[in-house]
Amino acid sequence: MATVVAGARRRAQRDGDRQIDTAHLLHSLLETDPEVRETFDGGPQVARVLGYLVQRSIGYGLRWQSRVEGTAGVTPVAGWSPAAVAAMETAFARAAERGDPQDGGTGLAGGTDLLAALAGDPDCRAVEVLRRAGVEPALLIGRLRVATVPEI
């Protein structure tokens, strides 16, 4: 997760954004986590999503620069959009619920936890990008649920 956050921070700085938002997190996830990429419906779908994310830095995201990506009831954190904070909190809560025994039951969040959190917020920028790229967030979440069901 530290790699994802570092990548998102670099993207935000490079794009001239004041805050890390959910689209920065999605972009970093797709670049760094093979398990996240496998969740999508093949390479062409990942390429379409990455295409929209790259366009952000050359104009697509300019309309986002004038407003903060918000989520009601989330305490602001310096350098983070409220929606990105909410996604991170949701990812860690998802991991804690799972109580992964490999990490001593502490529930360390992984990339798929964050992807599920992003896809689950219908009003965030990451979902806007997913939809524009032809990815249905509900189907993505369904694949994530199936992938995390423990084998018997």
C-alpha positions in Angstrom: 0.0 0.0 0.0 2.9 2.3 0.7 4.0 2.0 -3.0 0.5 2.9 -4.2 0.3 5.9 -2.0 3.8 7.1 -3.1 2.8 6.7 -6.7 -0.5 8.6 -6.2 1.4 11.4 -4.4 3.9 11.7 -7.3 1.0 11.8 -9.8 -0.8 14.5 -7.9 2.3 16.6 -7.7 3.1 16.0 -11.4 -0.5 16.9 -12.4 -0.3 20.1 -10.3 -3.1 18.9 -8.0 -3.3 20.1 -4.4 -4.6 16.8 -3.2 -4.3 13.0 -3.9 -7.7 12.0 -5.2 -9.3 8.6 -6.0 -8.2 8.8 -9.7 -4.6 9.1 -8.5 -5.0 6.1 -6.3 -6.6 4.1 -9.1 -3.8 5.0 -11.5 -1.2 4.0 -9.0 -3.0 0.7 -8.3 -3.1 -0.3 -11.9 0.6 0.6 -12.4 1.9 -1.3 -9.3 -0.4 -4.2 -8.5 -0.7 -7.2 -10.8 -3.6 -8.7 -8.7 -5.6 -5.5 -9.3 -5.0 -5.7 -13.0 -6.1 -9.3 -13.1 -9.5 -8.2 -11.6 -10.4 -6.4 -14.8 -11.8 -8.1 -17.9 -8.6 -8.5 -19.7 -5.7 -6.3 -21.0 -7.8 -4.1 -23.3 -10.0 -3.0 -20.4 -7.0 -2.1 -18.3 -5.5 -0.2 -21.3 -8.8 1.8 -21.7 -8.8 2.7 -18.0 -5.1 3.7 -18.1 -5.8 5.7 -21.3 -8.4 7.8 -19.5 -6.1 8.2 -16.5 -3.2 9.4 -18.7 -5.5 11.9 -20.5 -6.2 13.4 -17.1 -2.7 14.9 -17.0 -3.1 16.3 -20.6 -6.6 17.9 -20.2 -9.3 15.4 -19.2 -8.9 16.2 -15.5 -8.6 20.0 -15.8 -12.3 20.4 -14.9 -11.4 18.5 -11.6 -8.8 21.0 -10.6 -11.4 23.6 -9.7 -13.2 21.5 -7.2 -12.3 19.2 -4.3 -13.4 15.6 -4.6 -15.7 15.3 -1.5 -17.3 12.7 0.6 -19.8 13.9 3.3 -18.8 13.3 6.9 -15.1 12.6 6.2 -12.6 14.5 8.3 -10.2 16.4 5.9 -6.6 15.2 5.8 -3.9 17.6 4.4 -3.0 16.7 0.9 -5.9 14.2 0.4 -9.3 14.6 -1.0 -12.1 13.5 1.4 -13.1 10.8 -1.1 -9.5 9.4 -1.1 -9.5 9.4 2.7 -12.8 7.5 2.8 -11.5 5.0 0.3 -8.4 4.3 2.3 -10.4 4.0 5.5 -12.8 1.6 3.7 -9.9 -0.5 2.4 -8.4 -0.9 5.9 -11.9 -1.7 7.3 -12.4 -4.4 4.6 -9.0 -5.9 5.5 -9.7 -5.9 9.2 -13.1 -7.6 8.6 -11.2 -10.3 6.7 -8.7 -10.7 9.6 -6.1 -12.2 7.3 -4.3 -14.8 9.4 -1.2 -14.3 7.2 -0.7 -10.9 8.8 -1.5 -12.0 12.4 -5.1 -11.1 12.0 -4.5 -7.3 11.8 -6.1 -7.0 8.4 -3.4 -5.3 6.4 -5.1 -3.7 3.4 -4.0 -4.7 -0.1 -4.5 -3.3 -3.5 -7.8 -5.3 -4.1 -9.2 -3.8 -0.8 -8.5 -0.3 -2.1 -9.9 -1.2 -5.6 -13.1 -2.4 -3.9 -13.4 0.7 -1.9 -12.8 3.0 -4.9 -15.3 1.0 -7.1 -17.9 1.2 -4.2 -18.1 5.0 -4.1 -20.4 6.0 -7.0 -19.5 9.7 -6.7 -15.7 9.5 -6.8 -13.5 10.3 -9.7 -12.1 6.8 -9.9 -15.6 5.5 -10.7 -16.1 8.2 -13.3 -12.9 7.0 -15.0 -14.0 3.4 -14.8 -17.4 4.1 -16.3 -15.9 6.2 -19.1 -13.6 3.3 -19.9 -16.5 0.9 -20.1 -15.9 -0.8 -16.7 -19.0 -1.4 -14.6 -18.0 -0.9 -11.0 -20.6 -3.3 -9.6 -19.1 -6.1 -11.8 -15.6 -5.3 -10.7 -16.7 -5.5 -7.0 -18.4 -8.8 -7.7 -15.1 -10.2 -9.2 -13.3 -8.9 -6.1 -15.8 -10.7 -3.8 -15.3 -14.0 -5.7 -11.5 -13.6 -5.6 -11.4 -13.1 -1.8 -13.7 -16.0 -0.8 -11.5 -18.5 1.0 -11.3 -22.0 -0.6 -12.6 -24.9 1.5 
